[in-house]
Amino acid sequence: MGVATRTAVWSGGLFGLLCATILASAAHGPVSVDIPVVARATLNAVAVPVGIGIEMAGASVGSLSLSVPIPDVQYAHPFSFAVPETDETIVRDIRLPRILLGAIVGFALASAGAIMQGFFRNPMADPSIIGVSSGAALGAVATIAFPLAIPFGLQTAAFVGALLAAFGVYLVATEDGRTPVATLLLAGIAIQTFLGAVISYMLLQSGESLEEAVLWLMGHLQYSTWGRVEATLPVTVLIFAVLLVYARDLNVLLLGEEDAHALGIEVERTKRLLLAGSSVITAAAVAVAGVIGFVGLIVPHMMRLVVGPDHRILLPTSALAGATFLVLADTVARTGPAEVPVGIVTAAVGAPFFLFLLRRREVHAL
Amino acid sequence: MIDVDGVSLSFGDVPVLDGVNLRVERGELVGLVGPNGAGKTTLLRTINGILDTDAGDVRLDGEPVAELSAREVSRQLATVPQDTHVGFAFTAEQIVDMGRTPHRSRLDWTDDDDPVDAALKRTQTDHLRDRSVDDLSGGERQRVLLARALAQEPAALLLDEPTASLDINHQISVLGLVEDLVAEGRAALAAIHDLDLAARFCDRLVLLHDGEIGAAGPPETVLRDPVLGEAFETTAAVTDNPVTGTPTVTAVADRTARDGRVHVGGGGESGRAAIRTLWRAGYDVSIGPVPEGDVAAALAEHLNLPVVTAQAFGVPDGATRERGRRLAAEADAVVLTGGPGSDIVATAADESSPIHASFDDGSPAVARGDGGQLTVVDSEGALLTAVEEHLG
């Protein structure tokens, strides 16, 4: 069976699983909703973009007032089933945005994890390794702790912080146009540590907003809105598509940079593209959900055990499995006796799994 | 096909390649030999465009590699790396399929089964196709890497120590395959540290020494070139392998030259034993006259020693006798072995040389010649002791 067919079959199956998980998750909560009702309400929420316009919106940066063009997308709703109004509100306005955002974030983190593990040729790598998460955390904590000093919203600050940190790591590790992977790894660790110090200091100074900052650092999906879904989805899908196009190049890169060069890969350019892509996709996820650990580490790893190391199949299956995993984890997080940040759930599941992998490593030399 | 023109390269302040010129034509397997650190791998990495030159350029069919994209280079030139560890468990078939990368667009996910199948069959790795490369033995993995290069359908091959991790039968089969590929009209340049293998399979050898070409040409001349011993910092004896007929190099690392020339009179097995013993002990050795084709004469020739030969099964003429006598007379010691030709030397030695040694029927015996008195020894060690005592 060809790679394309295998990828389609696996992705189709996992997409079905994701949809089922979303429906099941939307049925769960303080108020139980029957799954058929959930399905109808979900279909009612389906929106198909039918047109796009440009709208001028007022924005203020500090004391400046600007008029910025923002795209205005018109949607059509193809389905309109009869659903009780309360159920429709619970499903569409409360649960679905959170579930979908969880799916998108899981999708993004697992994609970035698959790419990073291939990039670093190390099955223990994850998206935070190049400082993206620390940068986002710095931006977010700064906004929470010193709201007056930061002129943008938390998500923007986190997104910008993430990209700046990743770019900083890249610059530090690059010499004469070449970026050795080992240097990148070390630079990433050093910058993470440094940013960690700054974040800790800011937490000490944050006073009453400490709890909010800590909550963000743990990673949660509590304040999910359709707006965040709309902001994150296009970035995630677009970057994922680019990364998928480069999946075969990444396979070749796994042979080592010199071999990849000998096989016709423009190594440094490909590395830059993969780094940039996985940084942006991680930044988009972290900006809306905080630092959710272990999704990017364990999901690609599990999928590699199942589908093998070929990124053409590993990347899409990891992404879909990551989405499903995070939806499940967040369902646990929000339906337990007391709501906990989803980052706690993923870490609680992920850390034992990580240790299991470490033990396996002795036997199987991963 | 591959044209290296005046390439110089340094890592920081350390010059690694210095004005290297090299051509490899289609249908030619050129062996790159030289000691560790001579710059062989660096030269290969320069040719395939991984490293940029400081001066000079590398051309593939006349086109400068520096101006070609990695993809363009990889369509013409395949590199077989030294045994590489692949961290993830790709199957052999997946690895070989990656050899098609230069010929496919990024969006083309189909598998080009034909070139991949052909490459797997050609390298006898067909049965390994579904095995993880990390589970293969070094020899199997090396053949898979060669298959990957073949899947590239290149006009030229670069091989970096293709036999380094292989046992003896796989060394032969891998190089034999490369030889066949070259016979089909490809060009190949292989860094090979095993000089015997290089001499056996390569059409030409290029000796790289301190980043420069020390010698180049047919294996038999390059291996006998004095630069070879200098490059490897050892004394090398080149003999012809009786099975393959190609030159064989034997390094004699523990030989330190000593003062004194010893002339061996008489060939045969005992003559050869005497030459070997004395030469390895570090003495300059000469021999003759001995019949052509004598085993002792052959050894002396391989060691580049002065040797006087006479026609086999005939009586040596006056000039030959005289040359033999003169070599003996000018030597610091003379060893007589009792083999063919020893009688001629014996007369010369009676007149001028103070030591006689003789081996009797291959059983070593030294005759010590102070006043013509003979001391018989019964081993090579005793021969050496007698010569040492005599020369002081």
Chai-1 contact restraints between the chains, C-beta under 6 A:
chainA,res_idxA,chainB,res_idxB,connection_type,confidence,min_distance_angstrom,max_distance_angstrom,comment,restraint_id
A,G2,B,D111,contact,1.0,0.0,6.0,A-B,restraint_1
A,V3,B,W109,contact,1.0,0.0,6.0,A-B,restraint_2
A,A4,B,W109,contact,1.0,0.0,6.0,A-B,restraint_3
A,R121,B,G87,contact,1.0,0.0,6.0,A-B,restraint_4
A,V245,B,R106,contact,1.0,0.0,6.0,A-B,restraint_5
A,V252,B,M98,contact,1.0,0.0,6.0,A-B,restraint_6
A,V252,B,T101,contact,1.0,0.0,6.0,A-B,restraint_7
A,L254,B,F88,contact,1.0,0.0,6.0,A-B,restraint_8
A,G256,B,T84,contact,1.0,0.0,6.0,A-B,restraint_9
A,E258,B,I50,contact,1.0,0.0,6.0,A-B,restraint_10
A,D259,B,P81,contact,1.0,0.0,6.0,A-B,restraint_11
A,H261,B,I50,contact,1.0,0.0,6.0,A-B,restraint_12
A,H261,B,A70,contact,1.0,0.0,6.0,A-B,restraint_13
A,A262,B,N48,contact,1.0,0.0,6.0,A-B,restraint_14
A,A262,B,T79,contact,1.0,0.0,6.0,A-B,restraint_15
A,L263,B,S74,contact,1.0,0.0,6.0,A-B,restraint_16
A,L263,B,T101,contact,1.0,0.0,6.0,A-B,restraint_17
A,G264,B,A70,contact,1.0,0.0,6.0,A-B,restraint_18
A,G264,B,R71,contact,1.0,0.0,6.0,A-B,restraint_19
A,G264,B,S74,contact,1.0,0.0,6.0,A-B,restraint_20
A,G264,B,T101,contact,1.0,0.0,6.0,A-B,restraint_21
A,G264,B,P102,contact,1.0,0.0,6.0,A-B,restraint_22
A,E266,B,A70,contact,1.0,0.0,6.0,A-B,restraint_23
A,P309,B,F88,contact,1.0,0.0,6.0,A-B,restraint_24
A,P309,B,A89,contact,1.0,0.0,6.0,A-B,restraint_25
A,P309,B,F90,contact,1.0,0.0,6.0,A-B,restraint_26
